[in-house]
Amino acid sequence: MSAKRLNILVIGATGSVGRLVVKEALVRGHAVRALVRDIRKGRMLGDKVEICLGDLAETDSIGMALEGVDAIVFTHGSNGGGKLGSERVDYGGVRNTLEALGDRKARIALMTAIGVTNRSGSYNQSTEAHDWKRRGERLVRASGLPYTIVRPGWFDYNDADQQKLVFLQGDTRQSGTPRDGVIARRQIAQVLVESLTSHEATNKTFELVAERGTAQRDLNPLFAAMCADAANEPDAIRDQANMPIDAEPERVVADLASARARRAATASS
């Protein structure tokens, strides 16, 4: 059981990683709430999980789910919704949740993807998923809330003996294939949940892969070895500067400004 029991809201709880986040959080003794659009799917998470019906696209429907939470884990994804789905879900889900949270405090764990800064690849060109996930990352950094952003490699492409966790920074693996790195969904969930109670993980962004070897029991040395993101910078430390703010859509710039304004208002209150 974790030293500190948290009230955790899992967004994307019925997805393939989200279900494992719920399980991991319960094993560690946390209280878990799941935001779902389908009550039947939510009930499959078990009797120990509090189910809240809501839609990430509607800020008003998220508010009740945020009452009393200490932490939020984002594992949601647009799952083939094209460019509109990427903006509405991958980005909009983060934006709407932070807006609904307002001046309340919560620790954030956000899952995006390895290669998220690759704008020229065919996948991003067709879906803009990387761009919208990256904009979601920027909102989290601008919020002033303590966070950890995890960019996992290819889900469950690892062999049985590939369990040794490796954290990377700079997002330099961008082939768009499993050569960039592989990781078990179960281990992604473990890292996300453990980051919520690790001081060493605060305000850090990293890529997550697994190599041949045994899984580490203590993740704090891995968190500690990562550099924190620079304060007041939109992107992760060591990321390439290939998405200038002044070239961003006006609505995205406005969202960033709103996030920073909420941060300033909270700091002065």
N, C-alpha and C positions, 0 to 999 in steps of 0.2 A: 504494500500500500504506500502511496506517496506520503511524504511528510506533511504536505498541505493538501487538504481536500478542496477541490474546486467545483464550482457549478459551471459546467461546460456546455455551450451550445455548439452542436455540430451541424454545419450547413453542407448539404450533400451527403447526409447520413445514410441514405439508402443505396448509394453508389458502391462500387467495388472496393474503393479505399475507405469511404465513409463508414461502411459497416464495420470494418476492422478498427477504425478509430474509436467507434462506440465501444467495441469489445475491449480494446486496450484501456480506454479510460475507466471502464467499469472494473476491470481487473486491478487497476491502480487505486481504486477506492473513491473515484470522483463521482459526482452526481452528473448525469447526462440528460440533456434535452436535445431533441431532434426537430429541426424545421423541415416539414415535408409537405408536398402537395397532395399526396395520396395517403389517406389514413390507413388503408389496408397494408400498404408497403411499410408504413411506419410501425404498425403493430408487430410486424415480423422481426423487429429489433429486440423484442422481449419486454417483459413486464417491468423491468427495472429502469426503462427509458421513458422519460416524459415526452409525449408527442405534442407538437404544436403545428397546427395547420396554417400554412402561409405560402406565399409566392414571392420569390426573390425580385420579381419584376414590379412588385407593389410595396412601396416603402411602408405604407400604413399597416400592411398585414404582417410585417416583420416585428413591429414594436413590442407586442406582447411577449414574443419569444425571447426578447432581450432583457426582460425584467429580472434583475437579481443575478445576472450571469457574471462570472469572474473572467471567463475566457471564451473565445470563439475560434473554432477550427473550420477553415474553409477547404472542402475537398470537392466542390461542385465543378461541373464542366458542361459545355454546350453540346457535346456529343453529336457532332455532325450537323449542327444547325446553320452552317455557312457563316458568311460575314455578319449577317444580322444577328444570328444566334450567339456568335462570339461576343459582339458588343452587348447584347441584352443580358446574357448569362455570365460569361467569364468576367466581364468588366462591370456590368450593371449590378450583378449580385453583390459585389464588394462595395460599390458606390452606395447602393440603397441601404445596405446593412449599416455602413458607417453613418449615413445620414440619420437612420432610425435610432442609432445608438446615441447620437447627440453629444452631450457633454458628460455622459457616463463613462466610466473607466472599464476597460477590459483588456486582457492579454490576447494577442492575435497570433494564430499560426495559419499561414496561407500557403497552400500547395499550388504551384504553377507548373513549370516544365523545364527540363533541360533544353537548351537551345532557344530559350524564350527571347533572346536578343537577336536571333537570326531573322532578319526582315526580308532577305532576298530569296530564301528557299521556296520551292514550289508549294509546300504545305502552307506557309504563311501567305504567299501570294494568292492562294485560292480561298483561304478561310479568314485571314487576318487574326487567327487565334493567338499567335505569339504577341502581336501588337496589343491586342486587347487585354491579354493576361498581364503584360508588362505595365500597361496603364493601371491595372488593378493594383499591382505592386506599388506603383508610385503613390496611389491614394493612401495605401497603408502607411508608407513612410511619411507622407505629409500629415497624417492624422495626429502625430505626436504620441500615439499609444505604443506601449512596448510590444514588439513583434518578433517573429521569426518567419522568414520566407524560405520555403524548401522547394527546390527545383529537381524533382526526381527524374531518373533515367527511365528506360523502357520497362514497363510493369511486367514482372514475373517472367522475364527472359533469362533470368539467372539459373545456372545449374545448381544442383543440390549442394555443391561445395563452395559456392560463391555467396558467402554470408558476411564477409568482413566489410564493414561499412567504411566508405571513403567520402569525405566532404571536400568539395572543390569550389573555387571561386574564379570569377572572370568569364564564365560561360563560354569557354573556348572550344567545347566539343559540339560541332554543328554539322555533322554529316547527315543528320536526319534519319539515321538507322541505329540499330542496337549497338553498333560500334561505339556510339557515344557513351554508353554505359547502361547497365541493367540493374534492376533492384526489385526485390519482392514487395508486393503490396503490403504484406504484414509488417515489413521493416519500415516502410514509409509511415505507416500508422504509429509505430513505436516512436519514431523520431519526432513526429508532429506532437504527440501527446507529451513526451518527455520534455520537449522544448518549453512547454507552458510553465514548468516549475524550475527551470534552469536559468540562473542568473547569467551563466556563461553564454547562453543562446540569445540574449537580448539584443535586438536591433541588428541581427545578422541575416545575411542572405547567402545561400550556398546551393550548389548542385549536389545531389545525393545519388551515389552508385554503390555497387557492391563488387568486390573482387574476391579471388579465391582465398579462403581462410575462414576462420571461426568468427562468429558474431561477437562483438564486444559487449560486455555486460554494463559497463559504465560509459555513458556517452559524453559526460562532461569534458573529458580531455579533448574530444573531437570538437565540441562546441567552442571550447576555450582557444583552440588553435586557429579558429576563423577570425578574420578582422571584421570589426563592426562597420556598418555603412556610415559614410560621412554624414554628419548632421546637416540638415537642410538641403541635401542633394536629392534629386528625384530618383536616381538609379543606384543600383548596388555598387559597392566598391569593386573596382577593377573591370566593370562592364564597359564595353565599347560605347562611345558617345555617338550613336547613330540614329537617335530619335530626339532631335532638338525640340524644346518646348515651343519655340516660336513658330514651328512648322506644324504643330498639332492642331486638330480640329478645335474650333472655338468652344464647343460644348465640353471638350476634355479640359481645356485650359480653365474654363469656368468651374468645373468640378474640383480641380486642384486648388483653385483660389478659395473655394468654399471650405475645403478640408483644412487649409491653412488658417482660415478665419476662425473656424471652430476651435482649432488648436490654440490660437492666440487668446480667444475669449475664455477658454477653460483655464489657461495659464494665469490669466489676470483676475479670475474670480476667487 
